Amino acid sequence: MKTRFDLKSSLQENKLFFSRASLLSLFVLVLFFILIVRLAYLQIKTHDEYADLAQNNRVKLSVIAPVRGLIFDTHGRVLAENNPSYSLELVPEQIQNINETIERLRTLLPISDAEIKLFEKRRKQQKHFANVPLRNRLNDTEVAVFSANRHLFPGVDIQARPLRHYPFPELTSHVVGYVGAINEKELKTINPVNYRGSRVIGKTGIEKTYETELHGFVGYQQTENTAQGRSIKTLSHIAPLSGRNLTLNIDIDLQKIAYDALGEFAGTVAAIDTRTGAVRALVSKPGFDGNLFAQGIDQASYSALQNSPKRPLFNRSLRGQYPPGSTLKPFFGLAALDYKTINPQQKIMCPGFYQLPKQRHKYRDWKKTGHGLTTLHDAIVESCDVYFYILAHELKIDRMHNFLNRFGFGQPTGIDILGEKAGLLPSREWKKRSRNQAWYPGETLIAGIGQGFNLTTPLQLAHATAILANKGVAHTPSVVGKINDTVKQPQLSPPVQLKNDRHWDLIIHAMHDVVHGARGSARIIKEGANYDIAGKTGTAQVFSIKQDEKYEKDKVADHLKDHALFIAFAPVEKPQLAIAVIVENGSHGGSVAAPIARAIFDQYLLIP
């Protein structure tokens, strides 16, 4: 028998309705409670997180890189400047497939394999959210082409950035130096906050030494943007502080005269104002184009510079260490006078060679027939080797070392450019310490003519010559003359004091006759000069010749020929400029190096 319910009862219907409504109300209340809990969590617990996300979608914080300071020569001519340039840059974080994006970009713009390789290298050095340049120096047409297609390349944009430019690239490549991309090692040492937005840093020369002054301080800008990233309003702005401008003591005209005068030879010239220590010329030839590094040099170009037999990347003026040869003879003569080991009027016989007591070995003079009876004056004028063999034997090596050390030999001059070498001023203690060997008398003789272990930089020679010209007053060489409008004051070094000041005049008179005397080794440059020059020639052997061998210039390969040296200052009465010239494989100081100094003196002293 089937049970049958009659639902027409209104009481039962109401009861069923209310039970269902109660269940639905309870369900709604539970959902509402869950919603309240979620809203409370979002509003209280994670408020700051989502507020930041919302703000970042609306507000963009951008860094503003400072403008790098300019570099001028002493007359205000620009040596380093910033030219406007457009670069194509990618933000890896905003690009899903970088390789595919680059390939599509190559259909619009010429992008070389070398540029892609450099991009990948830079990309590894940068954060994922940082802009990485793919191509620099886009022209107006290329900018227009990409701008028309920009919407197809999320994470890619064109940025206007200043590009460092050197108007006199080879003339100033070593003294001014260059900037280049910041590498991984430098990233660990620089202030990451101040270098946000900066792409380059000083690598060599003044650009590196004065990096802090030239770089400046970063600025910031907050902008309100649309969803598409277009800026519609600037909310806040902190202007960057531009780098400070530097005015160098370098005279670019003098720099060019010196560079050109070296001709086809590799070599170096240092010219110092004797009155202040201001460096007026500091040349290392060959140079190179620093703009290549500022733009981002490719590996092939860098390898060509690095492997060139002419070594254009090598800074000869600061890091070149050469045997000074006979240019040290005036200083050894002054030492002998100060130690009273010789009488200036004393005559010494030069038969063309010298032998130590009880030894058969002959130390030869450059003049095979000898100079005959020779005074100190004549020995400097004619560069008599035998005289200085005897003088060195009397002085001994330690007194020679101690005296020349007072002129700055064997130590950095303190010039305001990083990377200066100290040269080598030998002594007994040095040889024992560095080689664990005893010192021999024959080595003293060779040191007495500036050979053997002696090594000097061109800057050291110019600095020592300036001290001699000033009769002991010493100024620290300085390349930078002003920072913005603040003049750098000359810095005095400890003076050289003699027991008898008349000895200065004796040596200077001999150096005067090197140029203006009838038998002077640099008399070739006196013609037409309406000012007096004091100088000393020198040659430095590149290789040793045996006792019975003869040096025959015409049979020697060019790269094995002697270096030619010349030191000088002028005018003799009131010195203004001291110069050191080294011509690699130039053979003769008097005929090759001395005329270069004369050209520089004419430019500096005769042209207002």
C-alpha positions, 0 to 999 in steps of 0.5 A: 500500500503506497503512502500518499502525502497531501501538500495542500496543507498551508501549515506544512508548506509554511514550515518547509519554506521557513526551514529552507529559508533558514538554511539559505540565510545561514549559508549567506551569513557564512559567506558574508563572514568569510568576505569580512575576514578576507577584507580585513586581511587585505585592508590590515595585514597586506595593506602596505604591500598592495598599496605599493603595487598600486603606487608602482602601477601609477607612479614611476621613480626614475634616476637622473644621471649627472652630466660628467664634468668637462676637461679643458686645456690651460687656454680653455680649449675643450679636451673632453666633452659630452655630445648628445647621443641616442641609444637603443636600450632593453630592459630584460625584466620586461621582455619575454624572449630577448633573442626573438626581440633582438632578431625582430629589431634587426629587421628594422635597424642595423645591429651587428653581431659584435653589438649583440655580443657586447650587449650580452656581456653588459646584460650579465653585469646589470640587474634584470630591471636595469636598462642595457644598451644594445646600440649606441649613436643612432641617427635621426632616421633610425630613431624615427623608424623605431619610434614608429614601431615602438608599440611592437617592442615592450621593454625596448626604448630609445634613450637620449644620453650624453656620449663622451667625446675627445676632440684631440684623441691621439694627442691626449689619449694618455694624459686625459685618458678615457671612459668606458663601460663599468665592469664587474670589478668596478661595480664592487667598489663604486657607490651603487646609489650614486652610479645608478643611471651611469654607464661609464667610468674613468678608466685611465689618465685624468678621467680615472684619477679625478673620477669623483670630481668629474662624475657628480651626484645622481638625481631622482624624478617621480612621475605619474604615468598612464597604464601604457607607461606614458608620463602625464605629470611630474610629482617630484624632482631632485636635480642631479649635481653635475660633475665639476669641470677641470682645467689642465695645465696642459697646453694643447698647442705644445702637446701637438708640437711635441707629438708631431716633432717625434715624427715616425719615432715612438717616444715621449716628451715631458715639459714642466713649468719650472716656476710652479711645477705645472705640466705643460706637455706630457706626450706618449707616442703613439697614442690611440683614439679614446673615443673608441672606448667611450663608444664601446670598443669591439674585441677586434679593435681592442685586440689590434691595439693591445697586440700592436708592436708599437704599444699605443696603449702603453703610457711611456711618459709615466710608465716607461722606464728607460736607462737615462744614459748621459743625461745623469752626468750633470747630476753626478758631477754635482754630487762629486762637487758636493762630496768634494771628490773632485776639483772642477779645475782638475784635468783627467786624461781620457785615452778612450777607455778606463780600467779598474786597478789590477783588472784587464777589462776596458770600459770604453768611451764613446769616442774611440780616440779619447778626449785627452785632458778633460775638466768636469766642464768639458766632460759634460759638454763633450759627454766624456764617459771616461771622466765619469767612470773615474768620478763614479769610482771615487764617489761609490754607488751608495753616495751616488744613490743618496745624492740622486735620490734628493732629485726624485730619482728612484721614486714617484714624483707625486704627479696627480695622475694614477699609475706612475712608475718609480724607476730604479736607482740602484744601491748596494742595499737594493741589489742585496735585497732584490737579487741577494747579490753583492755589488761589484765595482764595475757596476758602479762605473756603468752606473756613472754613465747612466747605464746598468741598473739605472732606470728613469721615467721621462717625467722623473728626468723633466722633474729633476731637470726643473730642480736643477734649473731652480738651483734646488727649489722643487715643485711637485708636478701637477696636471690639473690647474683648476677644479671649476673656478678653484685654482690648485696651488703649487706644491713644494717638495723638499729642496735640494741644498748644496754645501756650496751654492756656486756648484749650481752655476758650474754645472748649469754653465757646462749644460749651457755650453752643451748647446751653445759651446763650439764642441757641445754635443747639442750645438745643432739646435743653437742656430737662430735661438734668441734665448739661451738653453742649458741641456744634456744629450744622452743615448741609452743602449737597447742591447749589450755589445761584447768587449771587442765588438763595435756598434755599427748603427747601419747594421743594427735592426731599427728596434735594437738601435740606441734610444736618444735622450735630451734634457734641457731648460730655458731661458738659462737666466730665468728658467721657465720650462724644463723638458725631457725627450726620449726617442725610442731607437733614435740613436743620437740625442744631439741630432734627434732628441734635441731638435724636438726640445728646441721646437717646444721651447720656441712655441712656449717662449716665443709665441704669446 
